[in-house]
Amino acid sequence: MSNQTRLDILEWLKHPEEHFEKDSAHLSKNINEKGGVCVGDIQEKAGLSQSTISQYLTMMQKAGLLESERHGQWTYYRRNEAVIQKLVDSLKEEL
């Protein structure tokens, strides 16, 4: 969480329809999909290399903050709201 781009990604993924204008950038939340934003669109918005963004996304997924879902050749990321809420609660309690 010491990296502004990683914090930005978490913010963007909170409300992807507000931060990613292209309809193809994010999956709508319907009965078959949990929603998410394509790695390429996150990379484009961040303005960093694909390898850097992939590293950030993998790091946040390993920490439990993000979930991913593959659709064909594309990987879509979304926030893991339950883990983020536990983190927020823990910070409130500890600090």
Summary of the structure (lengths in Angstrom):
residues: 95
radius of gyration: 13.3
end to end distance: 15.9
largest distance: 43.1
contacts: 239
relative contact order: 0.16
helix: 56%
strand: 20%
